[in-house]
Structure formats: structure tokens, C-alpha cells
Amino acid sequence: MIIRNWTKVLFVISFISISSALIAEYFFNLQPCELCLKQRHPYYLILVCLVFIFFFKNLNKIWLYLVIQFSSVYGLFYSIWHVGVENKILKGPAGCSAMLTSSESASDLKAQILSKQVINCDEVIWSFFGISAASINTLVLLVIFIFNAIYLYKNNGIKKEKNIKKKFFIK
């Protein structure tokens, strides 16, 4: 049933994921780090692809589902990296720490400190039952990756397999 309604399920998952991140940022003032922001990119791209899928019926949709597949891989890369940084297994990007340039005056240093919001990638700013948002995002993107692969196979792989059998084995 999930595969049959995959496009709708994918829309709901993506919409809830990006909405919850934006609500956490703008209503609860939970500022995202650099890796958190990168993890949002796949959801934006998935929603754009789904708009094309919903509104352009004659479009060859396999390419859009492949874009969704690759965007889930992109998101998995950043979310797994973020989980590794949170657990002190991996090193985060340079933007995840408070990089200040050397200065001769205290007022210039103060201006640098006040202009930058320091959000460290290795600090868990939100968790649900001890599971960080990055870990939850990893699971969500893994589900998207797996079910999208199943959807691609069921809607495109089997048809091509049958066509190949017809061409080469049945005369």
C-alpha cells in the first residue's frame, strides 16, 4: 500500500520533515548548524520534484524519481556525518566552530563575536527520547531511499525485465 501511494507518502514525509525543521528554527528559536542546513536540501528538492510529478502528468517521471533517489543519498551523507560529529566520531566542517580572525582591538573582536551566532555541530540542541534530530533525519532519509528504490524497481525495473525477455528469449 505504501508503494502504491508512494508519491503521496513521500510528499507527507518531506513536508513534515521540512516543516518541523522550520518550525523548530523560527518558532522555538532552535538555530541550526551548518550540517543541519545541508540536511534540508534533499527535502526542498524532493518537494520540487513532487510538484512536477503531480502537475505534469505526461512527464517521464523516472528521471524525477532518480533525482529523489540521489537527493536522499546526498541527505544521508550529511545526516550520517552529522551523527558522527555529534558522537565525536567524525570531525565537523570549519563552519561548525567559532572561527574568529585575529584582531588588535577589543572592539573589533567584540564585533566579530556579536555578529556570529555560534552553533556547534557537535552539540545536540534537540532530541526526542535521547535520539537527536540528526539521527531521526538519518532514519527518515534511509526510509525514503529504500522505499523510493522499491518504487523505482516495481514501476520501471520489472517492465524493462519483461521487455528484455521478450526481445531475447521469445521468438
N, C-alpha and C positions, 0 to 999 in steps of 0.2 A: 504494500500500500504506500509506503514511503517513496519507493522508486516510481510508482505510477504518478504520484503527485510531487515529484522531486522539485520541480520549478517553484511551486508554491511553498514547499517546506524550506527550500533554500532561501527564498525571499524572507520568510518569517525569521529564520535563524540569523540571517545577515542584518535585517532591520533591527532585531532585538539586540544583537551584539553591538552594533554601532550606536544605537540609541542609548544603551546603558552606559557606554563609554562617554558619550557626550553629556549625558545627564550627570554622571559622576563628576565630570570636569566642571560643567557650568552651574549646576545647582548645588552640588555638595563640595565644590572647590577642591577637588582632589586633582592636583596638577599632574599631568602625565610626563613621564621622562621621554627621552629621545626614542628608546625602543618601544615604548607604549604607542607613540605616534606612528611609528613604522608598522606596527601590527594592525593599524586601522586601514591601511591602504588596500588590502585584499577585499575588505567588506565594501568599500566605495566602488571598486572595480566590479565586484560581483553584482552590486545593485545596478550599475550602469548596464552590464551585460543582460541582466534580467529585464530591464526596461526594453531593450532591443528585442529580447525573446518574446515578451508579452505583446508588444505593439507592432512588430513587423513579422507577420505570420509566414510570409513567403521567403524569409531569410534562411540560408543554410545554417542551422543552429549548432552544428557540430563544432564550428570554429569558436563560437561563444562559450560552449561548454569546455572546450580545451583551454580557453583563456581563463575560465573559472578554475580549472584544474591547476594551471600554472600559478595563478594568484594564490591558491591555497598552499602551494609549495613555498612560495615567497613568504607568506604569512607564517607558515610552520618554521621556516628558517629563523625568522626574527623572534617568534614566541619561544622556541626551544632555546635560542641564545639568551633570551631574557630570563628564562627559568634557570639556566646555568649561571647567569650573573647573580641572580637573587640568592642562589645556593652557594655562591663563592667558588664555583667550579670553573667558570669562564670569566674572562676579562671583558668589561663593557667598553663601548666606544668612548672616545675622548669627550664627547658632548655630555656624558653622564656624570661628569665630575665638575667641580667648581674650578675652572681654569682661569686664573687671574694673571694679567700681564704685569710685569714689574713696573713699579712707579716710584717716582721720587717724592711725590707729595701725598700726604694722608688724605686730602680732599679728593684727589683723583682715584685713589684706592677705594675710598668710601663710595664714590660714584659708580665704580665697577661693581662693587658688592651689591649696591642697591638696584642696579639695572639688571642684574642677572638673578633669575629665580633658580635656585639650586635644587634640582630634583635628581637624586642619585638613583641609578638603575638598580643598584643592589639592595635598596630598601623596599620592602613590601608596604605599599601605602594602603592597600585594601585586600582583605581576604575573606573568604566565606568558609567557615568551619576549618580554618587553617590552610585552605587552598588559595594560593594567590591568584590574582586576576590573570597574570601571565600563564599560569598553569591551566586555568579554566579555558583561556583562549587557545592554548595548545590542543586541548581536548576537542573544542568546538571545530577548530580547523582540521583536525585529524578526521573527525566525523564527516565534515564537508568533503575532504579529499577522498575518503573511502566510498561514500555514497555517490559522489559525482563520478568516480571511476566505474562503479557498478552501473550507473545510469548510462554512461557512455558505452560501455560494453553491451548492455542489453538493447540499447536503441540503435547502435551502429555496428558493433562487433559481430553480432550473430547474423545480421543481414549480409554483411560482406563475406562471412564464412560460407553461407549458403550459396552466394553468387560464385565464389571460388570453386566450390564443389561442383556446381552446375557447369562451369566452364571447363574444368579439367577432368572430371571423372564421369560425367554423364554425357553420352553422345546420342 
